[in-house]
Amino acid sequence: MRIALYSLIFLGTVLLVLDLTKLVEGIEPQKKAAAQKSTPVETHGSQDPPKQKSAESQPAGHPDIDQALALYTQAIEKSPTKAAPYASRGNAYIANKDYEKAVTDYDQAIKIEPENIDYLLQRGALFLNLNQSDKAITDFTHVLKIDPDRTKALAYRAFIYYRNKQHQEALNDCLMMLEKDSTFTDLHTTIAQCYKALDQDDKAIFHLELYIQSTKDTEGKKKAEALLKEWTPQP
């Protein structure tokens, strides 16, 4: 059965997938004058400007990633004590699937702004993507200390706990999410699975029945009904 928590985690956010048009918002690349050479953007010791790929090779509306990286590197060189350019370059590295370099930039951004929830959430998501569960949990827990109502951090942490078969911890976070927002009815399937793993069959069946009663997902309901039949003691 598909675990409902998976869909909850991606509700309202796409993990590690970024729209590059947002990354370069407010930063304009240098333009060539008709009869003048533009000044090259220096990056990593190179005097050559980043090469622009052909329009055919790029998604509509997306700038060249190398150019975005060069622009943010330039911004960092100008303002090395500001957190935002590091986070922005980290996002460009994410778009380029270079997650380890993205973590390095987010480390620096968080060093400058240690209580920035957005930065902590993104680094935690990076650690999750890199299968560094302990570090991800540390970041999400830090977020919840700053803002106990940040449901996204609870969802990420519950996902990690469930994936690591820490069913009691996952259950605690799911119940807390449901308490904060009762509209997360899909959570009942994950809660049911946790109770089942903890050998609390009555509670598992109860939450599976709650899901069946509340869901509008026809396919999910069929799977839940089949699971309920499997879990219910036969006379």
Residue, then its C-alpha position, 0 to 999 in steps of 0.5 A: m500500500r502506498i504510504a500517504l506520508y509520501s504525498l504529504i511531504f511533497l504537498g506545497t513543495v517540490l523537494l530539490v527541484l527548483d525553478l531557475t528563473k527565481l534564482v536569478e531574480g534581481i540579478e541581471p547578467q552583463k549585456k553586450a553593447a553593440a560596439q563594445k566588449s562586455t567585461p568577463v565574469e570571473t569565476h574560479g580563476s577563469q577569465d572566460p565568461p560562462k558559455q551560453k548554451s543554445a536556446e534549443s538545449q534549454p527549458a523554456g524560460h530557464p537561464d544557463i546554470d553555469q551563468a547563474l553559478a557565476l553570478y552568485t559567485q560574483a555576489i558572494e565575492k562582493s558581499p561575503t558576509k551576507a547569507a542570501p548569495y550563498a543560499s542562492r548559489g546553493n539552489a543553483y547547485i541543487a538545480n545542477k544536482d550537485y548536492e554536496k556543493a549545495v550543502t557547503d553553501y548552505d552551511q555557510a549561509i546558516k553560519i551567518e544566519p543560524e536561525n533562518i528556518d528556510y535555510l535549515l529546511q533546505r539543508g535538511a532536505l539536502f541531507l535527506n536526499l544524500n541519505q544522511s538521516d541524522k544530520a537531516i533530523t538535527d536540522f528539522t528538529h532545530v526548525l521545530k525548536i524555533d517554530p513548533d508549528r512548522t508542519k513541513a519540518l514535522a513531515y520531513r522528520a516523520f518521513i525519515y523516521y518511517r523510512n528508518k523503521q523508527h515507528q514510534e517516533a514517526l507515529n509521534d510526529c504524524l499524530m502531532m501533525l494531525e493535531k495541528d491540522s485535521t485536514f491531513t486525513d491521508l496521514h491516517t494510513t501512515i498512522a495505521q501502518c505505524y500502529k501495526a508495526l508496533d503491534q497495536d492492531d486495534k488502533a491500526i484498524f481504527h485509523l485505517e477505517l478513518y482514512i476509508q471514511s474520509t478519503k476521496d481517492t478511489e484507488g487509495k480507498k480500494k487499497a485501504e479496504a484490501l488492507l483492512k480485510e487483511w488486518t481484520p481478524q476472521p470469525 
